[in-house]
Amino acid sequence: MAKSRFERALGDVSKVFNSPQAIVGAADLTRQQKIDLLKQWETDLRLLMVASEENMTGDTPGRTAELLSAVLKSLMQMGVSND
């Protein structure tokens, strides 16, 4: 049985969605799934930023902070506070 887009995105959000806004606008996801994916992406980006500080950069070191900001903005748009 084929995995849903949500299940595929749990493995690597950025390979399934091009932007946080694409998650927010996805009609096939529930509100909670969107929040879960955005939080997962936030965690991934924060880990990437730590790796970057330790000179272990990923594929998009210059874009990480910008993307993290967009993820946080999308979470706020969904009504999720950044605790």
C-alpha positions as CSV (number, residue, x, y, z in Angstrom):
1,M,0.0,0.0,0.0
2,A,1.3,3.4,-0.9
3,K,2.3,5.8,1.8
4,S,0.3,9.0,2.2
5,R,2.0,12.3,1.5
6,F,2.0,13.0,5.2
7,E,3.8,9.7,6.0
8,R,6.4,10.4,3.3
9,A,6.9,13.9,4.6
10,L,7.6,12.6,8.1
11,G,10.8,11.1,6.8
12,D,12.1,14.3,5.3
13,V,9.7,17.2,5.0
14,S,11.8,19.2,2.6
15,K,11.7,16.4,0.0
16,V,7.9,16.4,-0.1
17,F,7.2,20.2,0.4
18,N,9.0,23.1,-1.2
19,S,8.0,25.6,1.4
20,P,6.2,25.9,4.7
21,Q,3.4,27.7,2.9
22,A,2.9,24.6,0.8
23,I,2.2,22.7,4.0
24,V,-0.3,25.3,5.2
25,G,-2.1,25.3,1.9
26,A,-2.2,21.5,1.5
27,A,-5.8,20.4,1.2
28,D,-5.0,16.7,1.9
29,L,-3.6,17.3,5.4
30,T,-5.5,17.9,8.6
31,R,-4.6,20.9,10.8
32,Q,-2.8,18.6,13.2
33,Q,-0.8,17.0,10.4
34,K,0.3,20.4,9.1
35,I,1.4,21.4,12.6
36,D,3.3,18.1,13.1
37,L,5.1,18.6,9.8
38,L,6.0,22.2,10.5
39,K,7.3,21.3,13.9
40,Q,9.3,18.4,12.4
41,W,10.8,20.8,9.9
42,E,11.6,23.3,12.6
43,T,13.5,20.7,14.5
44,D,15.4,19.6,11.4
45,L,16.4,23.1,10.6
46,R,17.5,23.9,14.2
47,L,19.7,20.7,14.1
48,L,21.1,21.8,10.8
49,M,22.0,25.2,12.2
50,V,23.8,23.6,15.1
51,A,25.7,21.4,12.7
52,S,26.6,24.5,10.7
53,E,28.0,26.2,13.8
54,E,30.2,23.1,14.2
55,N,31.3,23.3,10.5
56,M,29.2,20.3,9.4
57,T,27.0,22.2,7.0
58,G,24.2,20.6,5.0
59,D,23.1,21.2,1.4
60,T,21.6,24.7,2.1
61,P,23.6,26.5,4.8
62,G,22.7,30.0,3.6
63,R,19.0,29.3,3.4
64,T,18.5,27.5,6.7
65,A,17.8,30.6,8.9
66,E,15.5,32.1,6.2
67,L,13.6,28.8,6.0
68,L,13.4,28.5,9.8
69,S,11.9,31.9,9.9
70,A,9.3,30.9,7.3
71,V,8.4,27.7,9.3
72,L,8.0,29.7,12.5
73,K,5.8,32.3,10.7
74,S,3.7,29.4,9.3
75,L,3.3,27.9,12.8
76,M,2.1,31.3,14.1
77,Q,-0.3,31.5,11.2
78,M,-1.7,28.1,12.3
79,G,-2.2,29.5,15.8
80,V,0.7,27.7,17.4
81,S,2.8,29.6,19.9
82,N,6.6,29.1,19.9
83,D,7.1,27.6,23.4
